[in-house]
Amino acid sequence: MNKKTKAEFLQEVVVDYRASGETWPATAKHIAAWAIQEGCWKPPAKNLIQLCAGEIAAAMRQEYFTDPQGRRVRKKHAYPEMQELPDGNHEQLFLWIDVTDASHEEVEMAFQYGRKLIVGDCKQLKTDVDSYNENNKHGKYIEVSFSFVDDLAEAEQPTVYPGL
């Protein structure tokens, strides 16, 4: 007995949609709404959990507070941790902390992880720039500085000046 692939199952949903007399041509979004309403398609719980977790993580990244010096500070940060599974394999988890009550070690791991992400982005940007500079058809060169000292100093300057 051949088991259907996910694509074959979804193709049958489209056949059923059309057979039901719904509007055709149709958008995939309209077909999806019909399939969910008719009970033809239900998201696996794992997908719902991943979707919800992603939205929660995005919300945590957007939570800020004002410190005693008046700076806008991100409150929640994540860091990776490896967990051993019962079968001996390992899974990487991302644990979230609140900088206002986390241990010093947790905050240090989160900040180092954040720095590692920035370095990864810089490395990719450097690769992209180098490739463009060596291969672009315009024969022009783009220079990108990876020293952020001046940028950070400028970002720390006040944007509102008293008495003006």
DSSP file (Angstrom, degrees, kcal/mol; ACC not computed):
  #  RESIDUE AA STRUCTURE BP1 BP2  ACC     N-H-->O    O-->H-N    N-H-->O    O-->H-N    TCO  KAPPA ALPHA  PHI   PSI    X-CA   Y-CA   Z-CA
    1    1 A M              0   0    0      0, 0.0     2,-0.4     0, 0.0     0, 0.0   0.000 360.0 360.0 360.0 122.5    0.0    0.0    0.0
    2    2 A N        -     0   0    0      1,-0.0     2,-0.3     0, 0.0     0, 0.0  -0.668 360.0-140.1 -84.8 129.3    1.5    3.3   -1.1
    3    3 A K        -     0   0    0     -2,-0.4     2,-0.1     1,-0.1    -1,-0.0  -0.700  24.6-113.8 -86.4 139.4    1.3    6.1    1.4
    4    4 A K        -     0   0    0     -2,-0.3     2,-0.1     1,-0.1    -1,-0.1  -0.401  25.0-124.3 -71.2 145.9    0.6    9.6   -0.1
    5    5 A T     >  -     0   0    0      1,-0.1     4,-2.4    -2,-0.1     5,-0.2  -0.412  28.5-106.8 -77.8 166.4    3.1   12.3    0.0
    6    6 A K  H  > S+     0   0    0      1,-0.2     4,-2.4     2,-0.2     5,-0.2   0.910 122.9  52.0 -60.0 -42.0    2.3   15.6    1.6
    7    7 A A  H  > S+     0   0    0      1,-0.2     4,-2.4     2,-0.2    -1,-0.2   0.913 109.0  49.5 -62.1 -43.0    2.1   17.1   -1.9
    8    8 A E  H  > S+     0   0    0      2,-0.2     4,-1.9     1,-0.2    -1,-0.2   0.904 110.4  50.9 -63.6 -40.9   -0.2   14.4   -3.1
    9    9 A F  H  X S+     0   0    0     -4,-2.4     4,-1.6     1,-0.2    -2,-0.2   0.934 112.5  46.0 -59.8 -46.9   -2.5   14.9   -0.1
   10   10 A L  H  X S+     0   0    0     -4,-2.4     4,-1.7     1,-0.2    -2,-0.2   0.846 108.3  56.1 -68.2 -33.6   -2.6   18.7   -0.7
   11   11 A Q  H  X S+     0   0    0     -4,-2.4     4,-1.8     1,-0.2    -1,-0.2   0.879 106.5  51.4 -63.5 -37.0   -3.3   18.2   -4.4
   12   12 A E  H  X S+     0   0    0     -4,-1.9     4,-2.8     2,-0.2    -2,-0.2   0.855 103.6  57.8 -67.5 -34.4   -6.3   16.1   -3.4
   13   13 A V  H  X S+     0   0    0     -4,-1.6     4,-2.6     2,-0.2    -1,-0.2   0.914 106.4  49.4 -59.5 -41.8   -7.5   18.9   -1.2
   14   14 A V  H  X S+     0   0    0     -4,-1.7     4,-2.6     2,-0.2    -2,-0.2   0.905 109.7  51.0 -64.3 -41.3   -7.5   21.1   -4.3
   15   15 A V  H  X S+     0   0    0     -4,-1.8     4,-2.4     1,-0.2    -2,-0.2   0.934 112.4  46.7 -60.1 -46.0   -9.5   18.5   -6.2
   16   16 A D  H  X S+     0   0    0     -4,-2.8     4,-1.4     2,-0.2    -2,-0.2   0.893 110.0  53.7 -63.6 -40.5  -12.0   18.3   -3.4
   17   17 A Y  H  <>S+     0   0    0     -4,-2.6     5,-1.2     1,-0.2     3,-0.5   0.946 111.7  44.3 -58.0 -50.1  -12.2   22.1   -3.2
   18   18 A R  H ><5S+     0   0    0     -4,-2.6     3,-1.4     1,-0.2    -2,-0.2   0.890 111.0  54.2 -64.0 -39.2  -13.0   22.3   -6.9
   19   19 A A  H 3<5S+     0   0    0     -4,-2.4    -1,-0.2     1,-0.3    -2,-0.2   0.756  98.0  65.5 -67.0 -23.6  -15.5   19.5   -6.7
   20   20 A S  T 3<5S-     0   0    0     -4,-1.4    -1,-0.3    -3,-0.5    -2,-0.2   0.582 114.7-114.2 -76.6  -8.2  -17.3   21.3   -3.9
   21   21 A G  T < 5 +     0   0    0     -3,-1.4    -3,-0.2    -4,-0.3    -2,-0.1   0.596  62.6 152.2  87.9  10.5  -18.3   24.1   -6.4
   22   22 A E      < -     0   0    0     -5,-1.2    -1,-0.2     1,-0.2     9,-0.0  -0.207  58.6 -65.6 -67.9 167.2  -16.2   26.8   -4.7
   23   23 A T        -     0   0    0      7,-0.0    -1,-0.2     1,-0.0    -2,-0.0  -0.261  59.0-138.7 -57.4 133.3  -14.9   29.7   -6.8
   24   24 A W  S    S+     0   0    0     -3,-0.1     2,-0.2     2,-0.1     3,-0.0  -0.984  82.4  43.9-143.0 134.6  -12.3   28.8   -9.4
   25   25 A P  S    S+     0   0    0      0, 0.0     2,-0.3     0, 0.0    -1,-0.0   0.531  90.2 169.7 -62.3 157.6   -9.7   30.1  -10.2
   26   26 A A        -     0   0    0     -2,-0.2     2,-0.2    -4,-0.0    -2,-0.1  -0.947  35.8-106.6-143.0 159.6   -8.9   30.7   -6.6
   27   27 A T     >  -     0   0    0     -2,-0.3     4,-2.2     1,-0.1     5,-0.2  -0.531  30.5-119.3 -82.6 156.4   -6.0   31.8   -4.4
   28   28 A A  H  > S+     0   0    0      1,-0.2     4,-2.5     2,-0.2     5,-0.2   0.857 116.8  56.6 -61.3 -34.3   -4.1   29.3   -2.3
   29   29 A K  H  > S+     0   0    0      2,-0.2     4,-2.4     1,-0.2    -1,-0.2   0.902 106.6  48.1 -64.5 -41.2   -5.2   31.3    0.8
   30   30 A H  H  > S+     0   0    0      2,-0.2     4,-2.1     1,-0.2    -2,-0.2   0.912 112.7  48.3 -65.7 -42.3   -8.9   30.9   -0.2
   31   31 A I  H  X S+     0   0    0     -4,-2.2     4,-2.8     1,-0.2    -2,-0.2   0.908 111.1  51.2 -63.9 -40.9   -8.4   27.1   -0.7
   32   32 A A  H  X S+     0   0    0     -4,-2.5     4,-2.5     2,-0.2     5,-0.2   0.917 108.4  50.9 -62.9 -43.8   -6.6   26.8    2.6
   33   33 A A  H  X S+     0   0    0     -4,-2.4     4,-2.4     1,-0.2    -1,-0.2   0.915 112.5  47.1 -60.3 -42.5   -9.4   28.7    4.4
   34   34 A W  H  X S+     0   0    0     -4,-2.1     4,-2.7     2,-0.2     6,-0.3   0.931 111.1  51.3 -62.7 -46.3  -12.0   26.3    2.8
   35   35 A A  H  <>S+     0   0    0     -4,-2.8     5,-2.1     1,-0.2     6,-1.4   0.883 113.3  44.6 -61.7 -39.7   -9.8   23.2    3.7
   36   36 A I  H ><5S+     0   0    0     -4,-2.5     3,-1.0     4,-0.2    -1,-0.2   0.929 113.7  49.7 -69.9 -44.9   -9.6   24.3    7.4
   37   37 A Q  H 3<5S+     0   0    0     -4,-2.4    -2,-0.2     1,-0.3    -1,-0.2   0.879 113.5  46.3 -60.8 -38.9  -13.3   25.2    7.6
   38   38 A E  T 3<5S-     0   0    0     -4,-2.7    -1,-0.3    -5,-0.2    -2,-0.2   0.501 113.2-117.4 -83.7  -3.9  -14.3   21.8    6.1
   39   39 A G  T < 5S+     0   0    0     -3,-1.0    -3,-0.2    -4,-0.4    -4,-0.1   0.653  79.6 124.5  77.2  15.0  -11.9   19.9    8.3
   40   40 A C  S   <S+     0   0    0     -5,-2.1     2,-0.4    -6,-0.3    -4,-0.2   0.764  75.3  32.2 -75.3 -25.3   -9.9   18.6    5.3
   41   41 A W        +     0   0    0     -6,-1.4    -2,-0.2    -9,-0.1    -1,-0.2  -0.996  62.1 177.5-138.9 131.2   -6.7   19.9    6.8
   42   42 A K        -     0   0    0     -2,-0.4     3,-0.1    -3,-0.1    -6,-0.0  -0.999  33.8-116.3-130.5 134.6   -5.5   20.4   10.4
   43   43 A P        -     0   0    0      0, 0.0     5,-0.0     0, 0.0     2,-0.0  -0.465  34.9-109.0 -69.9 137.7   -2.1   21.7   11.3
   44   44 A P    >>  -     0   0    0      0, 0.0     4,-1.7     0, 0.0     3,-0.8  -0.397  26.9-119.2 -60.7 143.7    0.0   19.2   13.2
   45   45 A A  H 3> S+     0   0    0      1,-0.3     4,-2.6     2,-0.2     5,-0.2   0.859 114.1  61.0 -54.3 -36.8    0.4   20.2   16.8
   46   46 A K  H 3> S+     0   0    0      1,-0.2     4,-2.4     2,-0.2    -1,-0.3   0.897 103.8  49.0 -58.6 -41.4    4.1   20.5   16.3
   47   47 A N  H <> S+     0   0    0     -3,-0.8     4,-2.6     2,-0.2    -1,-0.2   0.898 110.5  50.0 -66.1 -40.5    3.6   23.2   13.7
   48   48 A L  H  X S+     0   0    0     -4,-1.7     4,-2.7     2,-0.2    -2,-0.2   0.908 111.1  49.3 -63.9 -41.1    1.3   25.1   15.9
   49   49 A I  H  X S+     0   0    0     -4,-2.6     4,-2.9     2,-0.2    -2,-0.2   0.921 112.3  47.9 -64.2 -44.0    3.8   25.0   18.7
   50   50 A Q  H  X S+     0   0    0     -4,-2.4     4,-2.3     2,-0.2    -2,-0.2   0.909 113.1  48.4 -63.5 -41.7    6.6   26.2   16.4
   51   51 A L  H  X S+     0   0    0     -4,-2.6     4,-1.9     2,-0.2    -2,-0.2   0.939 114.6  44.7 -63.0 -47.8    4.4   29.0   15.1
   52   52 A C  H  X S+     0   0    0     -4,-2.7     4,-2.5     1,-0.2    -2,-0.2   0.913 112.4  52.1 -63.8 -43.3    3.4   30.1   18.6
   53   53 A A  H  X S+     0   0    0     -4,-2.9     4,-2.7     1,-0.2    -1,-0.2   0.896 108.4  51.6 -61.1 -40.8    7.0   29.8   19.9
   54   54 A G  H  X S+     0   0    0     -4,-2.3     4,-2.2     2,-0.2    -1,-0.2   0.897 111.0  47.1 -62.8 -40.8    8.2   32.0   17.0
   55   55 A E  H  X S+     0   0    0     -4,-1.9     4,-2.1     2,-0.2    -2,-0.2   0.890 112.4  49.6 -68.7 -39.0    5.7   34.6   17.8
   56   56 A I  H  X S+     0   0    0     -4,-2.5     4,-2.5     2,-0.2    -2,-0.2   0.922 110.9  49.9 -64.4 -43.9    6.5   34.5   21.5
   57   57 A A  H  X S+     0   0    0     -4,-2.7     4,-2.2     1,-0.2    -2,-0.2   0.914 110.1  50.7 -60.8 -43.2   10.3   34.8   20.7
   58   58 A A  H  X S+     0   0    0     -4,-2.2     4,-0.8     1,-0.2    -1,-0.2   0.902 111.1  48.7 -61.7 -40.4    9.6   37.8   18.5
   59   59 A A  H >< S+     0   0    0     -4,-2.1     3,-0.7     1,-0.2    -2,-0.2   0.897 109.7  51.6 -66.5 -40.1    7.6   39.5   21.2
   60   60 A M  H >< S+     0   0    0     -4,-2.5     3,-1.4     1,-0.2    16,-0.6   0.884 105.5  55.6 -65.0 -36.9   10.3   38.8   23.8
   61   61 A R  H 3< S+     0   0    0     -4,-2.2    -1,-0.2     1,-0.2    -2,-0.2   0.736 106.8  52.8 -64.9 -21.1   12.9   40.4   21.4
   62   62 A Q  T << S+     0   0    0     -4,-0.8     2,-0.6    -3,-0.7    -1,-0.2   0.349  82.8 106.8 -97.9   5.5   10.7   43.6   21.4
   63   63 A E    <   +     0   0    0     -3,-1.4    12,-2.8    -4,-0.2    13,-0.7  -0.769  45.5 169.6 -91.9 124.2   10.4   44.0   25.1
   64   64 A Y  E     -A   74   0A   0     -2,-0.6     2,-0.3    10,-0.3    10,-0.2  -0.837  17.1-167.2-126.7 162.0   12.5   46.9   26.5
   65   65 A F  E     -A   73   0A   0      8,-2.1     8,-3.1    -2,-0.3     2,-0.6  -0.942  28.0-112.1-140.5 164.8   12.8   48.9   29.7
   66   66 A T  E     -A   72   0A   0     -2,-0.3     6,-0.2     6,-0.2    -2,-0.0  -0.887  31.6-143.9-101.4 123.5   14.5   52.1   30.7
   67   67 A D    >   -     0   0    0      4,-2.4     3,-2.5    -2,-0.6    -1,-0.0  -0.257  34.5 -92.4 -79.7 172.3   17.5   51.7   32.9
   68   68 A P  T 3  S+     0   0    0      0, 0.0    -1,-0.1     0, 0.0    -2,-0.0   0.740 127.7  55.7 -58.5 -22.8   18.4   54.2   35.7
   69   69 A Q  T 3  S-     0   0    0      2,-0.1    -2,-0.0     0, 0.0    -3,-0.0   0.420 122.0-106.3 -89.6   1.7   20.7   56.1   33.3
   70   70 A G  S <  S+     0   0    0     -3,-2.5     2,-0.3     1,-0.3    -4,-0.0   0.582  70.9 144.0  88.6  10.6   17.8   56.6   30.8
   71   71 A R        -     0   0    0      1,-0.0    -4,-2.4     2,-0.0     2,-0.7  -0.606  54.1-123.2 -85.8 144.5   18.9   54.0   28.2
   72   72 A R  E     -A   66   0A   0     -2,-0.3     2,-0.4    -6,-0.2    -6,-0.2  -0.786  39.6-173.1 -84.9 115.8   16.4   51.8   26.3
   73   73 A V  E     -A   65   0A   0     -8,-3.1    -8,-2.1    -2,-0.7     2,-0.3  -0.919  28.1-117.9-121.3 134.8   17.5   48.3   27.1
   74   74 A R  E     -A   64   0A   0     -2,-0.4   -10,-0.3   -10,-0.2    25,-0.1  -0.543  24.6-162.0 -68.8 131.5   16.3   45.0   25.7
   75   75 A K        +     0   0    0    -12,-2.8    24,-2.7    -2,-0.3     2,-0.4   0.855  66.8  52.0 -87.0 -37.7   14.9   43.0   28.6
   76   76 A K  E     +B   98   0B   0    -13,-0.7     2,-0.3   -16,-0.6    22,-0.2  -0.855  60.6 172.0-109.7 137.2   14.8   39.4   27.2
   77   77 A H  E     -B   97   0B   0     20,-1.8    20,-3.0    -2,-0.4     2,-0.3  -0.958  17.9-141.7-138.0 154.9   17.8   37.6   25.6
   78   78 A A  E     -B   96   0B   0     -2,-0.3    18,-0.2    18,-0.2    36,-0.2  -0.841  12.8-175.5-116.7 155.0   18.4   34.1   24.5
   79   79 A Y  E     -B   95   0B   0     16,-1.9    16,-2.5    -2,-0.3     2,-0.2  -0.988  28.0-110.9-143.7 151.6   21.4   31.8   24.6
   80   80 A P  E     +B   94   0B   0      0, 0.0     2,-0.3     0, 0.0    14,-0.2  -0.519  31.1 179.4 -83.3 148.6   21.9   28.3   23.2
   81   81 A E  E     -B   93   0B   0     12,-2.5    12,-3.2    -2,-0.2     2,-0.4  -0.977  23.9-130.9-146.2 134.2   22.3   25.2   25.4
   82   82 A M  E     -B   92   0B   0     -2,-0.3     2,-0.4    10,-0.2    10,-0.2  -0.682  22.2-165.2 -85.4 136.8   22.8   21.6   24.3
   83   83 A Q  E     -B   91   0B   0      8,-2.7     8,-2.6    -2,-0.4     2,-0.5  -0.981  16.9-130.9-122.9 133.1   20.5   19.0   25.9
   84   84 A E  E     -B   90   0B   0     -2,-0.4     6,-0.2     6,-0.2     5,-0.1  -0.704  22.8-143.2 -84.3 130.5   21.1   15.3   25.8
   85   85 A L    >   -     0   0    0      4,-3.4     3,-2.3    -2,-0.5    -1,-0.0  -0.477  27.8-103.4 -87.0 161.3   18.1   13.3   24.7
   86   86 A P  T 3  S+     0   0    0      0, 0.0    -1,-0.1     0, 0.0     4,-0.0   0.784 121.3  57.8 -55.8 -28.1   17.2    9.9   26.2
   87   87 A D  T 3  S-     0   0    0      2,-0.1     3,-0.1     1,-0.1    -3,-0.0   0.417 121.7-105.2 -84.8   3.8   18.5    8.2   23.0
   88   88 A G  S <  S+     0   0    0     -3,-2.3    -1,-0.1     1,-0.3     2,-0.0   0.235  83.9 120.9  93.6 -14.8   22.0    9.8   23.5
   89   89 A N        -     0   0    0     -5,-0.1    -4,-3.4     1,-0.1     2,-0.4  -0.279  58.1-125.8 -73.2 168.5   21.6   12.3   20.7
   90   90 A H  E     -B   84   0B   0     -6,-0.2     2,-0.4    -3,-0.1    -6,-0.2  -0.904  17.2-163.9-120.8 149.5   21.8   16.0   21.5
   91   91 A E  E     -B   83   0B   0     -8,-2.6    -8,-2.7    -2,-0.4     2,-0.6  -0.995  19.2-130.3-130.9 135.3   19.4   18.9   20.7
   92   92 A Q  E     -B   82   0B   0     -2,-0.4     2,-0.3   -10,-0.2   -10,-0.2  -0.760  27.3-171.7 -89.0 126.3   20.2   22.6   20.8
   93   93 A L  E     -B   81   0B   0    -12,-3.2   -12,-2.5    -2,-0.6     2,-0.6  -0.776  19.1-138.6-109.2 156.9   17.7   24.6   22.8
   94   94 A F  E     -B   80   0B   0     -2,-0.3     2,-0.4   -14,-0.2    -2,-0.0  -0.954  20.5-159.9-117.9 111.4   17.5   28.4   23.1
   95   95 A L  E     -B   79   0B   0    -16,-2.5   -16,-1.9    -2,-0.6     2,-0.4  -0.744   7.3-142.6 -93.8 135.1   16.8   29.4   26.6
   96   96 A W  E     -B   78   0B   0     -2,-0.4     2,-0.3   -18,-0.2   -18,-0.2  -0.773  19.0-175.4 -99.3 141.1   15.4   32.9   27.3
   97   97 A I  E     -B   77   0B   0    -20,-3.0   -20,-1.8    -2,-0.4     2,-0.5  -0.870  25.9-129.6-128.3 163.0   16.3   35.1   30.2
   98   98 A D  E >>  -B   76   0B   0     -2,-0.3     3,-2.0   -22,-0.2     4,-1.6  -0.977  17.1-145.9-110.7 119.6   15.3   38.4   31.7
   99   99 A V  T 34 S+     0   0    0    -24,-2.7   -23,-0.1    -2,-0.5    -1,-0.1   0.682  94.6  65.6 -63.7 -15.7   18.4   40.6   32.3
  100  100 A T  T 34 S+     0   0    0    -25,-0.3    -1,-0.3     1,-0.2   -24,-0.1   0.664 121.5  13.9 -80.9 -14.5   16.7   42.1   35.4
  101  101 A D  T <4 S+     0   0    0     -3,-2.0    -2,-0.2     2,-0.1    -1,-0.2   0.375  97.4 111.2-140.2   5.8   16.7   38.8   37.3
  102  102 A A  S  < S-     0   0    0     -4,-1.6     2,-0.1     1,-0.1    -5,-0.0  -0.372  72.8 -97.0 -79.2 161.3   19.0   36.3   35.5
  103  103 A S     >  -     0   0    0      1,-0.1     4,-2.3    -2,-0.1     5,-0.2  -0.357  32.6-111.9 -71.3 158.6   22.3   35.1   36.9
  104  104 A H  H  > S+     0   0    0      1,-0.2     4,-2.6     2,-0.2     5,-0.2   0.896 118.9  53.4 -57.7 -41.2   25.5   36.9   35.8
  105  105 A E  H  > S+     0   0    0      1,-0.2     4,-2.3     2,-0.2    -1,-0.2   0.891 108.4  49.0 -63.3 -40.9   26.6   33.7   34.0
  106  106 A E  H  > S+     0   0    0      2,-0.2     4,-2.3     1,-0.2    -1,-0.2   0.916 112.1  48.1 -65.2 -42.9   23.3   33.5   32.0
  107  107 A V  H  X S+     0   0    0     -4,-2.3     4,-2.7     2,-0.2     5,-0.2   0.916 111.1  51.3 -64.0 -42.6   23.5   37.1   31.0
  108  108 A E  H  X S+     0   0    0     -4,-2.6     4,-2.4     1,-0.2     5,-0.2   0.919 110.6  48.4 -61.1 -43.8   27.2   36.7   29.9
  109  109 A M  H  X S+     0   0    0     -4,-2.3     4,-2.2     2,-0.2    -1,-0.2   0.909 112.6  49.0 -62.6 -41.2   26.2   33.6   27.8
  110  110 A A  H  X S+     0   0    0     -4,-2.3     4,-2.4     2,-0.2    -2,-0.2   0.917 112.7  46.6 -65.5 -43.4   23.3   35.6   26.2
  111  111 A F  H  X S+     0   0    0     -4,-2.7     4,-2.2     2,-0.2    -2,-0.2   0.897 112.5  49.8 -67.4 -39.2   25.5   38.6   25.4
  112  112 A Q  H  X S+     0   0    0     -4,-2.4     4,-2.3    -5,-0.2    -1,-0.2   0.887 110.7  50.5 -65.8 -37.7   28.3   36.4   23.9
  113  113 A Y  H  X S+     0   0    0     -4,-2.2     4,-2.1     2,-0.2    -2,-0.2   0.927 109.2  51.1 -64.3 -44.3   25.7   34.6   21.8
  114  114 A G  H  X S+     0   0    0     -4,-2.4     4,-1.8     1,-0.2    -2,-0.2   0.904 110.6  49.1 -58.7 -41.7   24.3   37.9   20.6
  115  115 A R  H  X S+     0   0    0     -4,-2.2     4,-2.6     1,-0.2    -1,-0.2   0.899 108.0  54.0 -64.1 -40.7   27.9   39.0   19.7
  116  116 A K  H  X S+     0   0    0     -4,-2.3     4,-2.2     1,-0.2    -1,-0.2   0.880 106.9  51.8 -62.1 -38.1   28.4   35.7   17.8
  117  117 A L  H  X S+     0   0    0     -4,-2.1     4,-2.1     2,-0.2    -1,-0.2   0.908 109.8  49.0 -63.6 -41.8   25.3   36.3   15.7
  118  118 A I  H  X S+     0   0    0     -4,-1.8     4,-2.5     2,-0.2    -2,-0.2   0.919 110.0  50.7 -64.6 -43.3   26.6   39.8   14.8
  119  119 A V  H  X S+     0   0    0     -4,-2.6     4,-2.7     1,-0.2    -1,-0.2   0.907 109.0  52.4 -60.5 -41.5   30.0   38.3   13.8
  120  120 A G  H  X S+     0   0    0     -4,-2.2     4,-2.1     2,-0.2    -1,-0.2   0.909 109.9  47.9 -60.7 -42.9   28.2   35.8   11.6
  121  121 A D  H  X S+     0   0    0     -4,-2.1     4,-2.5     2,-0.2    -2,-0.2   0.909 112.6  49.1 -63.6 -41.8   26.2   38.5    9.9
  122  122 A C  H  X S+     0   0    0     -4,-2.5     4,-2.7     2,-0.2    -2,-0.2   0.903 109.3  52.2 -64.3 -41.1   29.4   40.5    9.4
  123  123 A K  H  X S+     0   0    0     -4,-2.7     4,-2.1     2,-0.2    -1,-0.2   0.919 111.9  46.0 -61.5 -43.5   31.2   37.5    8.0
  124  124 A Q  H  X S+     0   0    0     -4,-2.1     4,-2.6     2,-0.2    -2,-0.2   0.913 112.1  50.7 -66.6 -41.9   28.4   36.8    5.5
  125  125 A L  H  X S+     0   0    0     -4,-2.5     4,-2.9     1,-0.2    -2,-0.2   0.911 109.6  51.1 -62.1 -41.1   28.3   40.5    4.5
  126  126 A K  H  X S+     0   0    0     -4,-2.7     4,-3.0     2,-0.2     5,-0.2   0.913 110.3  49.3 -62.0 -42.6   32.1   40.5    3.9
  127  127 A T  H  X S+     0   0    0     -4,-2.1     4,-2.4     2,-0.2    -2,-0.2   0.926 112.8  47.5 -60.4 -45.0   31.8   37.4    1.7
  128  128 A D  H  X S+     0   0    0     -4,-2.6     4,-2.5     2,-0.2    -2,-0.2   0.920 114.4  45.8 -63.4 -44.7   29.0   39.1   -0.3
  129  129 A V  H  X S+     0   0    0     -4,-2.9     4,-3.1     2,-0.2    13,-0.2   0.935 112.9  50.0 -64.8 -46.7   30.9   42.3   -0.7
  130  130 A D  H  X S+     0   0    0     -4,-3.0     4,-1.9     1,-0.2    -2,-0.2   0.918 112.2  48.0 -58.5 -44.1   34.2   40.5   -1.6
  131  131 A S  H  X S+     0   0    0     -4,-2.4     4,-1.4    -5,-0.2    -1,-0.2   0.929 113.0  47.5 -63.3 -45.6   32.3   38.5   -4.2
  132  132 A Y  H >X S+     0   0    0     -4,-2.5     4,-2.5     1,-0.2     3,-0.6   0.946 111.4  51.0 -60.1 -47.6   30.6   41.5   -5.7
  133  133 A N  H 3< S+     0   0    0     -4,-3.1    -1,-0.2     1,-0.2    -2,-0.2   0.838 115.7  41.7 -61.1 -33.4   33.9   43.5   -5.8
  134  134 A E  H 3< S+     0   0    0     -4,-1.9    -1,-0.2    -5,-0.2    -2,-0.2   0.650 128.3  27.3 -87.2 -15.7   35.6   40.6   -7.6
  135  135 A N  H << S+     0   0    0     -4,-1.4    -2,-0.2    -3,-0.6    -3,-0.2   0.472  79.9 123.3-128.8  -2.6   32.8   39.8  -10.0
  136  136 A N    ><  -     0   0    0     -4,-2.5     3,-1.0     4,-0.2    -4,-0.0  -0.371  56.1-137.5 -73.0 146.0   30.5   42.8  -10.7
  137  137 A K  T 3  S+     0   0    0      1,-0.2    -1,-0.1     2,-0.1    -5,-0.0   0.551  97.3  67.5 -77.1  -8.3   30.1   43.8  -14.3
  138  138 A H  T 3  S-     0   0    0      2,-0.1    -1,-0.2     1,-0.0     3,-0.1   0.617  97.0-132.8 -87.8 -13.0   30.4   47.5  -13.5
  139  139 A G    <   +     0   0    0     -3,-1.0     2,-0.2     1,-0.3    -2,-0.1   0.732  61.9 133.2  68.1  20.9   34.0   47.2  -12.5
  140  140 A K        -     0   0    0      2,-0.0     2,-0.4     0, 0.0    -1,-0.3  -0.683  48.2-137.4-105.6 160.2   33.3   49.3   -9.4
  141  141 A Y        -     0   0    0     -2,-0.2     2,-0.5    -3,-0.1   -12,-0.0  -0.931   5.8-156.1-120.9 137.3   34.4   48.6   -5.9
  142  142 A I        -     0   0    0     -2,-0.4     2,-0.5   -13,-0.2    -9,-0.1  -0.957  10.0-156.2-112.8 129.4   32.3   48.9   -2.7
  143  143 A E        -     0   0    0     -2,-0.5     2,-0.4   -10,-0.0    -2,-0.0  -0.908  10.3-175.3-108.0 130.5   34.2   49.4    0.6
  144  144 A V        -     0   0    0     -2,-0.5     2,-0.4   -18,-0.0    -2,-0.0  -0.990  15.6-143.6-126.2 127.2   32.6   48.3    3.9
  145  145 A S        -     0   0    0     -2,-0.4    -2,-0.0     1,-0.1     0, 0.0  -0.721   7.9-166.5 -89.0 137.2   34.1   49.0    7.3
  146  146 A F        +     0   0    0     -2,-0.4     2,-0.6     2,-0.0    -1,-0.1   0.193  61.2 101.7-106.8  14.8   33.7   46.4    9.9
  147  147 A S        -     0   0    0      1,-0.1     4,-0.3     2,-0.0     3,-0.2  -0.894  47.0-177.7 -95.3 121.9   34.8   48.7   12.7
  148  148 A F     >  +     0   0    0     -2,-0.6     4,-2.9     1,-0.2     5,-0.3   0.253  51.1 106.5-104.5  11.3   31.8   49.9   14.5
  149  149 A V  H  > S+     0   0    0      1,-0.2     4,-2.2     2,-0.2     5,-0.2   0.938  85.3  41.2 -57.2 -51.1   33.6   52.1   17.0
  150  150 A D  H  > S+     0   0    0      1,-0.2     4,-2.6     2,-0.2    -1,-0.2   0.893 114.3  52.7 -66.5 -39.1   32.5   55.4   15.3
  151  151 A D  H  > S+     0   0    0     -4,-0.3     4,-2.4     1,-0.2    -2,-0.2   0.921 111.4  46.2 -61.4 -44.3   28.9   54.1   14.7
  152  152 A L  H  X S+     0   0    0     -4,-2.9     4,-1.3     2,-0.2    -1,-0.2   0.896 112.1  50.6 -67.2 -39.8   28.5   53.2   18.4
  153  153 A A  H  < S+     0   0    0     -4,-2.2     4,-0.4    -5,-0.3     3,-0.3   0.923 112.5  47.1 -62.8 -43.3   29.9   56.5   19.5
  154  154 A E  H >< S+     0   0    0     -4,-2.6     3,-1.4     1,-0.2    -2,-0.2   0.900 108.5  54.8 -64.4 -40.7   27.5   58.4   17.2
  155  155 A A  H 3< S+     0   0    0     -4,-2.4    -1,-0.2     1,-0.3    -2,-0.2   0.758 103.3  57.2 -65.5 -24.2   24.6   56.3   18.4
  156  156 A E  T 3< S+     0   0    0     -4,-1.3    -1,-0.3    -3,-0.3    -2,-0.2   0.557  83.9 105.5 -83.1  -7.8   25.3   57.2   22.0
  157  157 A Q  S <  S-     0   0    0     -3,-1.4    -3,-0.0    -4,-0.4    -4,-0.0  -0.441  83.1 -99.6 -72.7 146.2   25.0   61.0   21.2
  158  158 A P        -     0   0    0      0, 0.0    -1,-0.1     0, 0.0     3,-0.1  -0.299  24.9-163.9 -64.5 148.7   21.9   62.7   22.4
  159  159 A T  S    S+     0   0    0      1,-0.2     2,-0.4    -3,-0.1    -2,-0.0   0.516  78.3  54.4-107.4 -11.9   19.1   63.2   19.9
  160  160 A V  S    S-     0   0    0      2,-0.0    -1,-0.2     0, 0.0     0, 0.0  -0.990  71.4-158.2-124.6 131.6   17.3   65.8   22.0
  161  161 A Y    >   -     0   0    0     -2,-0.4     3,-1.4    -3,-0.1     0, 0.0  -0.939  20.9-120.8-115.3 124.7   19.0   68.8   23.4
  162  162 A P  T 3  S+     0   0    0      0, 0.0    -2,-0.0     0, 0.0     0, 0.0  -0.304  93.5  21.4 -61.8 142.6   17.7   70.7   26.4
  163  163 A G  T 3         0   0    0      1,-0.1     0, 0.0     0, 0.0     0, 0.0   0.470 360.0 360.0  83.6   2.3   16.8   74.3   25.9
  164  164 A L    <         0   0    0     -3,-1.4    -1,-0.1     0, 0.0     0, 0.0   0.462 360.0 360.0-102.0 360.0   16.4   74.1   22.1
